[in-house]
């Protein structure tokens, strides 16, 4: 009987417990016995490649980590990892460009799993450089990370007028993401330190018992007055490429008439 390596079985146990799925629930979803799940997690049995791929999908393990688990088990990886400008990803790239342009004059931007800013429309460029003029030079020097822009000494978060509300909620979201993407941890820690320095606490203001607005609105102090936006995210459905799976398009929508008017005036 072949055995699962310690790193593989430990990774599978962590993934299952993180999703709060029991061995029995996992076995039912995979169509195998609970005994077999137990044997794999204890290292007494080695899953087939097909079963391991299904196992990782059921537990919603990120594709990059799934590839690592497959390689650890001695199998070929299941997912490709291209670059957005690769010819074979051209259709996806064009679709993303259409989303950015269709959202003008409001800001829209493409982010990867680590919050690196990959592409943006002119609305995003206007908003970022209006709030943080030095960002124009930063964006011309190479990849820019949105979390770095937020915590920069002259950064975007310093212009947020309701930081006591949106900051802790955004931090909670980042912490959840960092559980699947450990490389985010240093930037999440930097954002938390920034919040503590500004607010003295990372607890949201107000009472959780009060009715909350249907969407979380971020308000920025700008030379044109207060600008208010809420966001929606678009992702690819059932991608089979690590790069595409990591991408999301953030669409920022004006939350009031004053913001819509400023965008119309400034962006034509």
C-alpha positions in Angstrom: 0.0 0.0 0.0 1.4 3.4 -1.0 1.4 6.2 1.6 0.6 9.9 1.5 3.5 12.1 2.4 3.4 14.0 5.8 3.1 17.4 4.1 0.3 16.2 1.8 -1.8 14.6 4.6 -1.3 17.6 6.9 -2.3 20.0 4.1 -5.5 18.0 3.4 -6.4 17.9 7.1 -5.8 21.7 7.4 -7.9 22.4 4.3 -10.8 20.3 5.6 -10.8 21.7 9.1 -10.5 25.3 7.7 -13.8 24.6 5.7 -15.3 23.0 8.8 -16.2 19.9 6.9 -16.3 16.5 8.6 -14.6 13.4 7.2 -18.1 11.9 6.7 -19.3 15.0 4.8 -16.2 15.0 2.6 -16.6 11.3 1.9 -20.2 11.8 0.8 -19.2 14.6 -1.6 -16.4 12.6 -3.0 -18.3 9.3 -3.3 -15.8 7.3 -1.2 -16.0 5.8 2.2 -15.2 7.7 5.4 -12.6 5.0 6.1 -10.8 5.9 2.9 -10.8 9.6 3.8 -9.4 8.7 7.2 -6.7 6.5 5.7 -5.6 9.3 3.4 -5.5 11.9 6.2 -3.6 9.5 8.4 -1.0 8.7 5.7 -2.0 5.1 5.4 -3.3 5.5 1.8 -2.4 7.6 -1.2 -5.3 9.0 -3.2 -5.3 8.7 -7.0 -4.7 11.9 -9.0 -8.4 12.1 -10.1 -9.5 11.7 -6.4 -7.0 14.2 -5.2 -8.1 16.8 -7.8 -11.8 16.3 -6.7 -10.8 16.4 -3.1 -9.0 19.8 -3.5 -11.9 21.2 -5.5 -14.5 20.2 -2.8 -12.4 22.0 -0.2 -12.1 25.0 -2.5 -8.3 25.0 -2.3 -6.7 27.7 -4.5 -5.4 26.4 -7.8 -1.8 27.3 -7.1 -1.9 25.3 -3.8 -3.7 22.5 -5.5 -0.9 22.2 -8.0 1.6 22.1 -5.1 -0.4 19.3 -3.4 -0.5 17.3 -6.6 3.3 17.7 -7.1 3.9 16.7 -3.5 1.8 13.5 -4.1 4.0 12.7 -7.2 1.4 13.8 -9.8 1.5 16.3 -12.7 -0.2 19.6 -11.8 -3.8 20.1 -13.0 -3.8 23.8 -13.8 -1.8 26.1 -16.1 -0.4 29.4 -15.1 -0.1 32.0 -17.9 0.4 35.7 -18.1 -2.5 38.0 -19.0 -0.7 39.1 -22.2 -0.1 35.5 -23.4 -1.7 34.9 -26.9 -3.7 32.0 -25.6 -5.3 34.2 -23.0 -6.1 36.9 -25.6 -9.9 36.4 -25.4 -9.9 36.8 -21.7 -7.7 39.9 -21.9 -10.1 41.5 -24.4 -13.1 40.7 -22.2 -11.4 42.4 -19.3 -10.5 45.5 -21.4 -14.2 45.7 -22.4 -15.3 45.7 -18.8 -12.8 48.5 -17.9 -13.9 50.7 -20.9 -17.6 50.0 -20.4 -17.4 51.4 -16.8 -16.1 54.8 -17.8 -16.1 57.4 -16.5 -16.4 55.6 -13.1 -13.2 53.8 -11.9 -12.6 50.1 -12.7 -9.4 48.1 -12.1 -8.1 44.6 -12.5 -6.5 43.0 -9.4 -4.8 39.7 -8.7 -5.0 37.7 -5.5 -2.3 39.8 -3.9 -4.0 43.1 -4.8 -1.5 44.0 -7.4 -3.0 46.5 -9.8 -2.7 44.9 -13.3 -4.8 47.2 -15.4 -7.1 50.2 -14.9 -9.3 52.5 -16.8 -9.0 56.3 -17.0 -11.5 56.8 -14.2 -9.1 54.9 -11.9 -6.1 56.9 -13.0 -8.0 60.1 -12.4 -9.2 59.1 -8.9 -5.9 57.8 -7.7 -3.8 60.7 -8.9 -6.4 63.2 -7.7 -6.2 61.8 -4.1 -2.5 60.9 -4.3 -0.6 63.0 -6.9 2.7 61.1 -6.3 1.0 57.9 -7.5 1.4 59.0 -11.1 5.2 58.5 -10.8 4.7 55.2 -8.9 2.4 53.8 -11.5 5.0 54.5 -14.2 7.8 52.5 -12.4 6.3 49.1 -12.6 3.7 47.0 -10.8 1.7 48.8 -8.1 0.0 47.2 -5.2 -3.3 48.7 -4.0 -2.6 47.8 -0.3 0.7 49.6 -0.6 -1.1 52.7 -2.0 -3.5 52.6 0.9 -0.8 52.6 3.6 1.7 54.9 1.8 2.6 58.0 3.9 0.6 60.0 1.4 -1.7 57.1 0.6 -5.3 56.7 -0.4 -6.6 55.6 3.0 -5.6 58.9 4.6 -8.3 60.6 2.5 -11.0 58.2 3.6 -13.4 60.2 5.8 -15.3 57.2 7.2 -12.1 55.1 7.9 -13.4 54.1 11.3 -16.3 52.2 9.6 -14.8 50.9 6.4 -11.2 50.3 7.6 -11.9 47.5 10.1 -14.4 45.8 7.8 -11.9 45.8 5.0 -9.3 44.4 7.4 -11.6 41.5 8.2 -11.9 40.7 4.5 -8.2 40.8 4.1 -7.6 38.5 7.0 -10.0 35.9 5.4 -8.1 36.2 2.1 -4.7 35.9 3.8 -5.8 32.5 5.2 -5.7 31.2 1.6 -2.9 33.4 0.4 -0.2 33.6 3.1 1.9 35.9 1.0 -0.7 38.6 1.8 0.2 38.5 5.5 2.9 41.2 5.6 0.6 43.7 3.8 -2.4 42.8 6.0 -0.2 43.4 9.0 0.9 46.8 7.6 -2.7 47.8 7.0 -3.7 46.8 10.5 -0.8 48.8 11.9 -2.0 51.8 9.9 -5.5 51.5 11.2 -4.2 51.3 14.8 -2.1 54.4 14.2 -5.1 56.3 12.9 -7.9 54.9 14.9 -6.4 53.4 18.0 -8.4 50.3 17.4 -9.5 48.0 14.6 -13.1 47.6 16.0 -15.8 49.0 13.6 -17.5 52.1 14.9 -21.1 52.1 15.8 -23.4 49.3 17.0 -23.6 46.0 15.1 -27.2 45.9 16.4 -28.2 48.9 14.3 -29.4 48.2 10.7 -26.6 48.5 8.2 -26.6 50.1 4.8 -27.1 47.5 2.0 -23.7 48.3 0.6 -20.5 49.6 2.3 -19.7 53.1 0.9 -16.2 54.5 1.1 -16.0 58.3 1.2 -12.9 60.3 0.2 -12.0 63.9 0.9 -10.9 65.4 -2.4 -10.2 68.8 -4.0 -13.6 68.5 -5.6 -15.4 67.8 -2.4 -16.4 64.5 -0.8 -16.5 61.6 -3.3 -18.4 58.5 -2.4 -18.2 55.0 -4.0 -19.3 51.5 -3.4 -17.8 48.5 -5.2 -18.7 45.3 -7.0 -16.4 42.6 -8.2 -16.4 40.5 -11.3 -14.5 37.2 -11.7 -14.2 34.5 -14.3 -16.6 31.5 -14.0 -14.9 28.1 -13.6 -11.5 29.1 -14.8 -8.8 26.4 -15.3 -5.9 28.8 -15.3 -4.2 30.0 -12.1 -3.8 33.5 -13.4 -7.4 33.9 -14.5 -8.7 32.4 -11.3 -6.8 35.0 -9.3 -8.2 38.0 -11.2 -11.0 40.2 -10.2 -12.4 43.4 -11.7 -13.4 46.0 -9.1 -16.1 48.3 -10.4 -16.5 51.4 -8.4 -19.9 53.1 -8.6 -20.8 56.6 -7.5 -22.8 56.5 -4.4 -24.5 59.9 -4.7 -25.4 62.6 -7.3 -22.5 64.8 -6.2 -19.9 62.2 -7.0 -21.6 61.4 -10.4 -21.5 65.1 -11.3 -17.8 65.4 -10.4 -17.0 62.4 -12.6 -19.0 63.8 -15.5 -17.3 67.2 -15.2 -13.7 65.9 -14.8 -13.9 63.0 -17.2 -16.0 64.5 -19.9 
